[in-house]
C-alpha cells in the first residue's frame, strides 16, 4: 500500500523503496542467470561483472560507470553487492480527458539485462508526483515539484548511507545475504520532465540557452563540429544557488546581521544593518541573474542533490539521459515527417496516401500486420493526435516513395 504524505496543498502517494526493492528481487526473472549481468562462474557470481564483447554496447554493467562505482563503493565483495538503480519518469493522464495527470517515478535494476528491463514486470513504483498548479513564479512551482519529489525519495537516502542487509538468490543456488550498495545510475524521461528535475529553464518554451542539460554548449553553436562539449560546472552552479538563497529573511546570513546589528528601540533597522541587508540582496540578485542568464537554471533546492550517483560526481545534471522513445519516435521521426509532408496541400496529401497504399494493399504478406500503421491526411474528426505507431508509419511511407 502506498504512503500518502502531505506536501504543501498536495497529497503525494509514495512507497517504501526498500520494500519495492525486495519485491523486485523476489521476481521470477532472477531464477534465470541469462536474465542478469552476473558472472556465470559460481565462485565469481557476486564479484564485479566481467562483460563480453557483445555486452559492451548494450548492458549498463559493461560501462565505465559501473566499474568505477564498484571500485569506489565495494570494499568487501564477500559481504557487499552493488545494485545500480535506474529511474524513469514521465507524466501520464489518469482519465480519458487528461484532467488529472500524475508523474509516476519508477525504478529497476542495472544488473537486469536490457531485454528484461524492457518488460513492464521489471519495474517498480517509487511514487507519484501530482500536478503542481501554477504559482506566482515558475521558481515557486518548480520548488513545490521538487518538494514532492523529495518526499518520494525520502526513503532512498537512508538506504545509501546505511546499506541494508538482504537475501539474494540468483538462479537455483541457495540464497546469500549481502549488503546492498544502492547507487543511482541514471534517470530517463521526456525533455520537460528532465528539465524540471535538473532545474533548467524549459527548453521547449524557448528559455534555455544551452543545447543540453549536461553541456555548456549554446544552441547556436550546437551544429559546430569543431566545438567540444564542456560539462556544466556543478560546483559553480551550487555556489551560485547557495548565494541566491542568502537574501531570504530566514537565511543564516540574515540572522547573523540581525544579531550583530540589533533593531532600534522603534523596531527599525540601523544604517549599518540596512547597508548589510542591501549588500546581501544585491549579491544574491546578481548570483540569481548569472544562474539564469549564463546557466539557464532556476535557483532551487533540488530533491536529487542528496542522492548518491556512484562515480558520477556531477549528480543529477549528468544523469538525465535522453529517452530513445521520446527522442526518436516523438522527436526525430516526427520532425522528418513534418518536414517532408509540410510542403503538400490537403488534396496532394490525399493523392499521396492513396498512391503509397496502392503499393502494398493488394499484396499478400504474412508480416504486414507487424508493420506500423500510416495516417497522413486528417480523418473525419478534428482530432489531429497521432500515435507513435502512426508516426513511424508515415516515415515508412516516405521510404516507400523514395
Secondary structure, DSSP 8 states (H G I E B T S, - for coil): --EEEEETTEEEEE--HHHHHHHHHTSGGGG-GGGBSS-SSGGGTTS-----TTTTTT-GGGSHHHHHHHHHH-S-TTTEEEEEEEEEEEEE-SSTT--S-EEEEEEEETTB-HHHHTSGGG-EEEEEEE-----SSHHHHHHHHHHHHHHHTHHHHHHHHS--EEEE--TTS--EEEEEEEEEEEEEE-HHHHHHHHTB--GGGT---BSSTTB--BSTTTT-TT----B--HHHHHHHHHHHHTTSTTSHHHHHHHHHS---TTS---HHHHHHHHHHHHHHHHHHHHHHHTS-B-----TTTTS--TT-TTGGGGTEEE-HIIIIIIIIHHHHHHHHHTT--HHHHHHHHHHHHTTTTTS--SSGGGS-----S--SSS-----HHHHHHHHHHHHHH-
